[in-house]
Amino acid sequence: MFEPEKIDQMLRAEINVSHLDIIDLTGTRDHYSVIIVSEDFNGTMPLSQHRRVNAALAAPLASGEIHALQLKTLTPDEWEKAK
């Protein structure tokens, strides 16, 4: 089990986050959906954005503390359009 607050801390330590939603999908604290908005994603492809998030969470992903991670990465402009 991995607390959402820890995910928040780890992502904010590595990525300039302007908006972050972390949703526990199953109530077991190991399956999460993450929506992350960052200026750091400007000019990068979604695959690169996802790799950056996965790198920030590498330890709990490798240990199995986070078993499943659903990602939606957006630039601030994309986020404004999606609202």
Protein Blocks (a to p, Z undefined) as FASTA:
>chain_A
ZZfklmmmmmmmmpccfbdcdddfkonopaccdddddfklgopafklmmmmmmmmmmmmm
mnomambdcdddddfklmmmmZZ
